[in-house]
């Protein structure tokens, strides 16, 4: 799944919620380490999710209006292809696109 979070998506996340992990799977947020605003005025969040093995955590981040990139997207597309997909999704007002 390809996903572009909104400001509201990022602001509403809290510990215990489900969010995308670095493998592109939904996982429980175990810790939020930082929320902020970039120099380009986009909200971002840095967080950890529970690992599927149950004995660790995985770090992840999301930025407002930017495609969430993870192992799954990187395995299927090059960086420039993901940039093109992101532009196309934003131009069409899409926030989610199935692979």
N, CA, C and O atoms as CSV, one atom per row, in Angstrom:
chain,resi,resn,atom,element,x,y,z
A,1,UNK,N,N,0.839,-1.178,0.000
A,1,UNK,CA,C,0.000,0.000,0.000
A,1,UNK,C,C,0.886,1.244,0.000
A,1,UNK,O,O,1.887,1.308,0.713
A,2,UNK,N,N,0.505,2.215,-0.800
A,2,UNK,CA,C,1.160,3.510,-0.815
A,2,UNK,C,C,0.284,4.471,-0.018
A,2,UNK,O,O,-0.940,4.466,-0.146
A,3,UNK,N,N,0.932,5.297,0.809
A,3,UNK,CA,C,0.184,6.138,1.746
A,3,UNK,C,C,0.860,7.490,1.898
A,3,UNK,O,O,2.074,7.568,2.087
A,4,UNK,N,N,0.064,8.560,1.814
A,4,UNK,CA,C,0.532,9.927,2.041
A,4,UNK,C,C,-0.291,10.491,3.201
A,4,UNK,O,O,-1.481,10.755,3.033
A,5,UNK,N,N,0.324,10.681,4.380
A,5,UNK,CA,C,-0.425,11.183,5.527
A,5,UNK,C,C,-0.716,12.684,5.447
A,5,UNK,O,O,0.042,13.457,4.862
A,6,UNK,N,N,-1.826,13.060,6.048
A,6,UNK,CA,C,-2.204,14.465,6.164
A,6,UNK,C,C,-1.698,15.005,7.503
A,6,UNK,O,O,-1.216,14.249,8.347
A,7,UNK,N,N,-1.812,16.300,7.680
A,7,UNK,CA,C,-1.471,16.918,8.966
A,7,UNK,C,C,-2.296,16.285,10.075
A,7,UNK,O,O,-1.771,15.966,11.142
A,8,UNK,N,N,-3.568,16.107,9.829
A,8,UNK,CA,C,-4.453,15.505,10.838
A,8,UNK,C,C,-4.025,14.078,11.192
A,8,UNK,O,O,-4.061,13.690,12.359
A,9,UNK,N,N,-3.615,13.291,10.175
A,9,UNK,CA,C,-3.142,11.930,10.424
A,9,UNK,C,C,-1.969,11.942,11.400
A,9,UNK,O,O,-1.930,11.156,12.347
A,10,UNK,N,N,-1.029,12.825,11.165
A,10,UNK,CA,C,0.181,12.887,11.988
A,10,UNK,C,C,-0.133,13.411,13.386
A,10,UNK,O,O,0.339,12.861,14.381
A,11,UNK,N,N,-0.927,14.468,13.456
A,11,UNK,CA,C,-1.257,15.050,14.768
A,11,UNK,C,C,-2.069,14.104,15.642
A,11,UNK,O,O,-1.985,14.180,16.867
A,12,UNK,N,N,-2.845,13.223,15.044
A,12,UNK,CA,C,-3.728,12.354,15.820
A,12,UNK,C,C,-3.050,11.080,16.323
A,12,UNK,O,O,-3.611,10.391,17.176
A,13,UNK,N,N,-1.873,10.751,15.825
A,13,UNK,CA,C,-1.209,9.517,16.253
A,13,UNK,C,C,-0.787,9.580,17.717
A,13,UNK,O,O,-0.283,10.597,18.192
A,14,UNK,N,N,-1.006,8.471,18.421
A,14,UNK,CA,C,-0.570,8.375,19.813
A,14,UNK,C,C,-0.146,6.942,20.115
A,14,UNK,O,O,-0.433,6.020,19.351
A,15,UNK,N,N,0.535,6.772,21.233
A,15,UNK,CA,C,0.983,5.445,21.648
A,15,UNK,C,C,-0.233,4.532,21.758
A,15,UNK,O,O,-1.261,4.914,22.317
A,16,UNK,N,N,-0.106,3.330,21.221
A,16,UNK,CA,C,-1.201,2.358,21.204
A,16,UNK,C,C,-1.953,2.311,19.896
A,16,UNK,O,O,-2.643,1.333,19.610
A,17,UNK,N,N,-1.830,3.365,19.090
A,17,UNK,CA,C,-2.465,3.378,17.766
A,17,UNK,C,C,-1.713,2.459,16.813
A,17,UNK,O,O,-0.559,2.100,17.048
A,18,UNK,N,N,-2.388,2.091,15.744
A,18,UNK,CA,C,-1.754,1.315,14.675
A,18,UNK,C,C,-1.219,2.293,13.630
A,18,UNK,O,O,-1.897,3.245,13.242
A,19,UNK,N,N,0.015,2.035,13.184
A,19,UNK,CA,C,0.634,2.861,12.146
A,19,UNK,C,C,1.556,1.981,11.327
A,19,UNK,O,O,1.870,0.857,11.718
A,20,UNK,N,N,1.982,2.490,10.206
A,20,UNK,CA,C,2.857,1.729,9.320
A,20,UNK,C,C,4.242,1.575,9.942
A,20,UNK,O,O,4.810,2.527,10.478
A,21,UNK,N,N,4.772,0.350,9.857
A,21,UNK,CA,C,6.146,0.130,10.309
A,21,UNK,C,C,7.084,0.203,9.102
A,21,UNK,O,O,6.644,0.491,7.989
A,22,UNK,N,N,8.362,-0.054,9.319
A,22,UNK,CA,C,9.341,0.092,8.231
A,22,UNK,C,C,9.180,-0.954,7.138
A,22,UNK,O,O,9.807,-0.840,6.085
A,23,UNK,N,N,8.353,-1.970,7.365
A,23,UNK,CA,C,8.102,-2.997,6.355
A,23,UNK,C,C,6.789,-2.751,5.606
A,23,UNK,O,O,6.416,-3.532,4.731
A,24,UNK,N,N,6.088,-1.661,5.954
A,24,UNK,CA,C,4.830,-1.347,5.294
A,24,UNK,C,C,3.636,-2.064,5.884
A,24,UNK,O,O,2.561,-2.073,5.285
A,25,UNK,N,N,3.806,-2.664,7.044
A,25,UNK,CA,C,2.726,-3.383,7.737
A,25,UNK,C,C,2.194,-2.504,8.871
A,25,UNK,O,O,2.907,-1.649,9.396
A,26,UNK,N,N,0.945,-2.725,9.234
A,26,UNK,CA,C,0.376,-2.016,10.381
A,26,UNK,C,C,0.907,-2.648,11.668
A,26,UNK,O,O,0.908,-3.870,11.815
A,27,UNK,N,N,1.354,-1.808,12.592
A,27,UNK,CA,C,1.881,-2.278,13.863
A,27,UNK,C,C,1.525,-1.259,14.943
A,27,UNK,O,O,1.222,-0.106,14.638
A,28,UNK,N,N,1.561,-1.684,16.188
A,28,UNK,CA,C,1.212,-0.819,17.312
A,28,UNK,C,C,2.351,0.142,17.632
A,28,UNK,O,O,3.507,-0.265,17.756
A,29,UNK,N,N,2.012,1.415,17.764
A,29,UNK,CA,C,3.008,2.409,18.173
A,29,UNK,C,C,3.311,2.192,19.651
A,29,UNK,O,O,2.408,2.196,20.488
A,30,UNK,N,N,4.594,2.003,19.962
A,30,UNK,CA,C,5.010,1.776,21.347
A,30,UNK,C,C,5.607,3.019,21.984
A,30,UNK,O,O,5.601,3.163,23.206
A,31,UNK,N,N,6.126,3.924,21.146
A,31,UNK,CA,C,6.753,5.134,21.672
A,31,UNK,C,C,6.780,6.197,20.581
A,31,UNK,O,O,7.048,5.895,19.418
A,32,UNK,N,N,6.504,7.429,20.957
A,32,UNK,CA,C,6.665,8.563,20.046
A,32,UNK,C,C,7.850,9.356,20.577
A,32,UNK,O,O,7.835,9.834,21.711
A,33,UNK,N,N,8.868,9.488,19.749
A,33,UNK,CA,C,10.084,10.153,20.212
A,33,UNK,C,C,10.128,11.630,19.872
A,33,UNK,O,O,10.771,12.407,20.578
A,34,UNK,N,N,9.453,12.031,18.800
A,34,UNK,CA,C,9.484,13.445,18.443
A,34,UNK,C,C,8.355,13.783,17.474
A,34,UNK,O,O,7.986,12.993,16.606
A,35,UNK,N,N,7.833,14.971,17.656
A,35,UNK,CA,C,6.909,15.588,16.696
A,35,UNK,C,C,7.498,16.951,16.391
A,35,UNK,O,O,8.080,17.590,17.267
A,36,UNK,N,N,7.353,17.391,15.172
A,36,UNK,CA,C,7.909,18.688,14.843
A,36,UNK,C,C,7.403,19.215,13.523
A,36,UNK,O,O,6.520,18.638,12.889
A,37,UNK,N,N,7.991,20.331,13.127
A,37,UNK,CA,C,7.675,21.001,11.878
A,37,UNK,C,C,9.000,21.205,11.138
A,37,UNK,O,O,9.967,21.703,11.716
A,38,UNK,N,N,9.042,20.825,9.875
A,38,UNK,CA,C,10.253,20.988,9.078
A,38,UNK,C,C,10.416,22.448,8.651
A,38,UNK,O,O,9.517,23.265,8.848
A,39,UNK,N,N,11.555,22.758,8.074
A,39,UNK,CA,C,11.788,24.112,7.565
A,39,UNK,C,C,10.801,24.469,6.460
A,39,UNK,O,O,10.507,25.644,6.240
A,40,UNK,N,N,10.291,23.453,5.765
A,40,UNK,CA,C,9.297,23.700,4.711
A,40,UNK,C,C,7.868,23.689,5.264
A,40,UNK,O,O,6.900,23.625,4.506
A,41,UNK,N,N,7.751,23.752,6.598
A,41,UNK,CA,C,6.464,23.881,7.304
A,41,UNK,C,C,5.590,22.639,7.193
A,41,UNK,O,O,4.365,22.748,7.161
A,42,UNK,N,N,6.202,21.464,7.133
A,42,UNK,CA,C,5.455,20.206,7.123
A,42,UNK,C,C,5.617,19.523,8.476
A,42,UNK,O,O,6.715,19.469,9.030
A,43,UNK,N,N,4.513,19.003,8.997
A,43,UNK,CA,C,4.558,18.273,10.265
A,43,UNK,C,C,5.189,16.906,10.041
A,43,UNK,O,O,5.025,16.295,8.985
A,44,UNK,N,N,5.917,16.435,11.058
A,44,UNK,CA,C,6.472,15.092,10.990
A,44,UNK,C,C,6.405,14.448,12.368
A,44,UNK,O,O,6.242,15.121,13.386
A,45,UNK,N,N,6.534,13.130,12.370
A,45,UNK,CA,C,6.526,12.364,13.605
A,45,UNK,C,C,7.562,11.243,13.496
A,45,UNK,O,O,7.694,10.601,12.455
A,46,UNK,N,N,8.290,11.023,14.586
A,46,UNK,CA,C,9.226,9.913,14.704
A,46,UNK,C,C,8.680,9.003,15.787
A,46,UNK,O,O,8.336,9.462,16.876
A,47,UNK,N,N,8.599,7.714,15.491
A,47,UNK,CA,C,7.993,6.793,16.445
A,47,UNK,C,C,8.596,5.399,16.337
A,47,UNK,O,O,9.335,5.093,15.401
A,48,UNK,N,N,8.266,4.567,17.311
A,48,UNK,CA,C,8.650,3.155,17.301
A,48,UNK,C,C,7.382,2.318,17.265
A,48,UNK,O,O,6.366,2.674,17.861
A,49,UNK,N,N,7.461,1.196,16.552
A,49,UNK,CA,C,6.371,0.223,16.557
A,49,UNK,C,C,6.902,-1.088,17.126
A,49,UNK,O,O,8.105,-1.348,17.113
A,50,UNK,N,N,5.986,-1.899,17.623
A,50,UNK,CA,C,6.355,-3.220,18.118
A,50,UNK,C,C,6.801,-4.069,16.935
A,50,UNK,O,O,6.207,-4.002,15.859
A,51,UNK,N,N,7.841,-4.863,17.132
A,51,UNK,CA,C,8.281,-5.752,16.055
A,51,UNK,C,C,7.385,-6.983,16.025
A,51,UNK,O,O,6.777,-7.348,17.031
A,52,UNK,N,N,7.314,-7.607,14.875
A,52,UNK,CA,C,6.443,-8.779,14.737
A,52,UNK,C,C,6.958,-9.968,15.537
A,52,UNK,O,O,6.196,-10.891,15.825
A,53,UNK,N,N,8.230,-9.962,15.900
A,53,UNK,CA,C,8.778,-11.063,16.696
A,53,UNK,C,C,8.445,-10.907,18.175
A,53,UNK,O,O,8.592,-11.847,18.956
A,54,UNK,N,N,7.994,-9.707,18.553
A,54,UNK,CA,C,7.573,-9.480,19.931
A,54,UNK,C,C,8.684,-9.136,20.901
A,54,UNK,O,O,8.424,-8.922,22.085
A,55,UNK,N,N,9.905,-9.079,20.428
A,55,UNK,CA,C,10.988,-8.779,21.355
A,55,UNK,C,C,11.842,-7.612,20.889
A,55,UNK,O,O,13.069,-7.656,20.975
A,56,UNK,N,N,11.201,-6.589,20.405
A,56,UNK,CA,C,11.944,-5.415,19.976
A,56,UNK,C,C,11.031,-4.331,19.451
A,56,UNK,O,O,9.808,-4.470,19.431
A,57,UNK,N,N,11.654,-3.253,19.029
A,57,UNK,CA,C,10.924,-2.132,18.465
A,57,UNK,C,C,11.574,-1.745,17.144
A,57,UNK,O,O,12.756,-2.003,16.919
A,58,UNK,N,N,10.786,-1.124,16.279
A,58,UNK,CA,C,11.261,-0.692,14.973
A,58,UNK,C,C,10.958,0.793,14.830
A,58,UNK,O,O,9.829,1.226,15.062
A,59,UNK,N,N,11.964,1.573,14.448
A,59,UNK,CA,C,11.750,3.009,14.282
A,59,UNK,C,C,11.133,3.306,12.924
A,59,UNK,O,O,11.341,2.575,11.955
A,60,UNK,N,N,10.375,4.388,12.873
A,60,UNK,CA,C,9.706,4.796,11.646
A,60,UNK,C,C,9.409,6.278,11.742
A,60,UNK,O,O,9.423,6.854,12.830
A,61,UNK,N,N,9.140,6.891,10.607
A,61,UNK,CA,C,8.758,8.299,10.591
A,61,UNK,C,C,7.765,8.544,9.469
A,61,UNK,O,O,7.670,7.774,8.513
A,62,UNK,N,N,7.031,9.631,9.612
A,62,UNK,CA,C,6.103,10.074,8.572
A,62,UNK,C,C,6.169,11.580,8.499
A,62,UNK,O,O,6.390,12.259,9.502
A,63,UNK,N,N,5.974,12.096,7.295
A,63,UNK,CA,C,5.937,13.537,7.104
A,63,UNK,C,C,4.669,13.896,6.330
A,63,UNK,O,O,4.261,13.200,5.400
A,64,UNK,N,N,4.070,14.990,6.743
A,64,UNK,CA,C,2.844,15.484,6.112
A,64,UNK,C,C,3.022,15.656,4.605
A,64,UNK,O,O,4.014,16.221,4.146
A,65,UNK,N,N,2.048,15.159,3.847
A,65,UNK,CA,C,1.995,15.303,2.391
A,65,UNK,C,C,3.194,14.704,1.658
A,65,UNK,O,O,3.529,15.137,0.556
A,66,UNK,N,N,3.840,13.705,2.270
A,66,UNK,CA,C,4.922,12.992,1.596
A,66,UNK,C,C,4.670,11.493,1.682
A,66,UNK,O,O,4.239,10.976,2.713
A,67,UNK,N,N,4.946,10.815,0.590
A,67,UNK,CA,C,4.765,9.371,0.519
A,67,UNK,C,C,5.585,8.690,1.606
A,67,UNK,O,O,6.772,8.974,1.768
A,68,UNK,N,N,4.945,7.790,2.352
A,68,UNK,CA,C,5.659,7.013,3.366
A,68,UNK,C,C,6.441,5.927,2.643
A,68,UNK,O,O,5.870,5.066,1.974
A,69,UNK,N,N,7.748,5.984,2.790
A,69,UNK,CA,C,8.618,5.013,2.126
A,69,UNK,C,C,9.066,3.964,3.130
A,69,UNK,O,O,9.414,4.274,4.269
A,70,UNK,N,N,9.048,2.721,2.681
A,70,UNK,CA,C,9.415,1.610,3.556
A,70,UNK,C,C,10.073,0.525,2.714
A,70,UNK,O,O,10.233,0.682,1.504
A,71,UNK,N,N,10.448,-0.558,3.348
A,71,UNK,CA,C,11.142,-1.646,2.659
A,71,UNK,C,C,10.340,-2.130,1.449
A,71,UNK,O,O,10.912,-2.392,0.391
A,72,UNK,N,N,9.042,-2.248,1.599
A,72,UNK,CA,C,8.199,-2.730,0.501
A,72,UNK,C,C,8.204,-1.816,-0.709
A,72,UNK,O,O,8.263,-2.293,-1.842
A,73,UNK,N,N,8.143,-0.504,-0.487
A,73,UNK,CA,C,8.156,0.417,-1.625
A,73,UNK,C,C,9.535,0.460,-2.268
A,73,UNK,O,O,9.654,0.547,-3.490
A,74,UNK,N,N,10.571,0.400,-1.444
A,74,UNK,CA,C,11.938,0.444,-1.971
A,74,UNK,C,C,12.296,-0.813,-2.753
A,74,UNK,O,O,13.145,-0.770,-3.644
A,75,UNK,N,N,11.661,-1.921,-2.429
A,75,UNK,CA,C,11.924,-3.170,-3.147
A,75,UNK,C,C,11.265,-3.178,-4.530
A,75,UNK,O,O,11.731,-3.863,-5.440
A,76,UNK,N,N,10.176,-2.409,-4.681
A,76,UNK,CA,C,9.420,-2.428,-5.937
A,76,UNK,C,C,9.718,-1.253,-6.855
A,76,UNK,O,O,9.566,-1.359,-8.072
A,77,UNK,N,N,10.143,-0.132,-6.277
A,77,UNK,CA,C,10.317,1.091,-7.065
A,77,UNK,C,C,11.655,1.760,-6.752
A,77,UNK,O,O,12.203,1.607,-5.661
A,78,UNK,N,N,12.165,2.504,-7.731
A,78,UNK,CA,C,13.343,3.340,-7.483
A,78,UNK,C,C,12.874,4.627,-6.805
A,78,UNK,O,O,11.679,4.916,-6.759
A,79,UNK,N,N,13.816,5.384,-6.288
A,79,UNK,CA,C,13.483,6.636,-5.616
A,79,UNK,C,C,12.778,7.611,-6.561
A,79,UNK,O,O,11.797,8.250,-6.179
A,80,UNK,N,N,13.275,7.725,-7.790
A,80,UNK,CA,C,12.636,8.663,-8.718
A,80,UNK,C,C,11.246,8.194,-9.110
A,80,UNK,O,O,10.371,9.024,-9.358
A,81,UNK,N,N,11.014,6.873,-9.175
A,81,UNK,CA,C,9.666,6.376,-9.456
A,81,UNK,C,C,8.723,6.733,-8.314
A,81,UNK,O,O,7.576,7.117,-8.544
A,82,UNK,N,N,9.210,6.604,-7.084
A,82,UNK,CA,C,8.385,6.969,-5.924
A,82,UNK,C,C,8.088,8.467,-5.920
A,82,UNK,O,O,6.988,8.878,-5.551
A,83,UNK,N,N,9.055,9.280,-6.324
A,83,UNK,CA,C,8.803,10.727,-6.443
A,83,UNK,C,C,7.686,10.994,-7.435
A,83,UNK,O,O,6.803,11.810,-7.171
A,84,UNK,N,N,7.716,10.304,-8.592
A,84,UNK,CA,C,6.673,10.466,-9.613
A,84,UNK,C,C,5.312,10.010,-9.091
A,84,UNK,O,O,4.300,10.673,-9.317
A,85,UNK,N,N,5.293,8.882,-8.396
A,85,UNK,CA,C,4.041,8.367,-7.829
A,85,UNK,C,C,3.481,9.361,-6.817
A,85,UNK,O,O,2.282,9.643,-6.811
A,86,UNK,N,N,4.350,9.889,-5.965
A,86,UNK,CA,C,3.925,10.866,-4.959
A,86,UNK,C,C,3.293,12.093,-5.619
A,86,UNK,O,O,2.223,12.540,-5.209
A,87,UNK,N,N,3.956,12.633,-6.638
A,87,UNK,CA,C,3.408,13.799,-7.345
A,87,UNK,C,C,2.053,13.479,-7.971
A,87,UNK,O,O,1.126,14.286,-7.900
A,88,UNK,N,N,1.941,12.293,-8.587
A,88,UNK,CA,C,0.689,11.886,-9.220
A,88,UNK,C,C,-0.425,11.739,-8.188
A,88,UNK,O,O,-1.545,12.197,-8.413
A,89,UNK,N,N,-0.126,11.106,-7.065
A,89,UNK,CA,C,-1.139,10.925,-6.023
A,89,UNK,C,C,-1.609,12.274,-5.478
A,89,UNK,O,O,-2.809,12.495,-5.309
A,90,UNK,N,N,-0.663,13.173,-5.205
A,90,UNK,CA,C,-1.040,14.491,-4.683
A,90,UNK,C,C,-1.852,15.279,-5.700
A,90,UNK,O,O,-2.811,15.958,-5.331
A,91,UNK,N,N,-1.483,15.198,-6.972
A,91,UNK,CA,C,-2.218,15.907,-8.027
A,91,UNK,C,C,-3.657,15.404,-8.138
A,91,UNK,O,O,-4.567,16.171,-8.454
A,92,UNK,N,N,-3.853,14.117,-7.878
A,92,UNK,CA,C,-5.187,13.516,-7.947
A,92,UNK,C,C,-5.931,13.534,-6.606
A,92,UNK,O,O,-7.074,13.086,-6.525
A,93,UNK,N,N,-5.292,14.042,-5.571
A,93,UNK,CA,C,-5.927,14.100,-4.262
A,93,UNK,C,C,-6.002,12.751,-3.572
A,93,UNK,O,O,-6.793,12.572,-2.646
A,94,UNK,N,N,-5.185,11.800,-4.011
A,94,UNK,CA,C,-5.179,10.459,-3.415
A,94,UNK,C,C,-4.298,10.448,-2.178
A,94,UNK,O,O,-3.237,11.071,-2.153
A,95,UNK,N,N,-4.741,9.741,-1.160
A,95,UNK,CA,C,-3.926,9.539,0.046
A,95,UNK,C,C,-3.496,8.101,0.205
A,95,UNK,O,O,-2.519,7.816,0.899
A,96,UNK,N,N,-4.219,7.181,-0.434
A,96,UNK,CA,C,-3.910,5.754,-0.364
A,96,UNK,C,C,-4.023,5.177,-1.766
A,96,UNK,O,O,-4.955,5.484,-2.509
A,97,UNK,N,N,-3.061,4.341,-2.112
A,97,UNK,CA,C,-3.105,3.639,-3.388
A,97,UNK,C,C,-2.592,2.229,-3.153
A,97,UNK,O,O,-1.529,2.027,-2.567
A,98,UNK,N,N,-3.362,1.265,-3.617
A,98,UNK,CA,C,-2.944,-0.128,-3.483
A,98,UNK,C,C,-1.892,-0.442,-4.534
A,98,UNK,O,O,-1.943,0.078,-5.648
A,99,UNK,N,N,-0.959,-1.276,-4.184
A,99,UNK,CA,C,0.100,-1.680,-5.132
A,99,UNK,C,C,-0.431,-2.711,-6.096
A,99,UNK,O,O,0.302,-3.176,-6.969
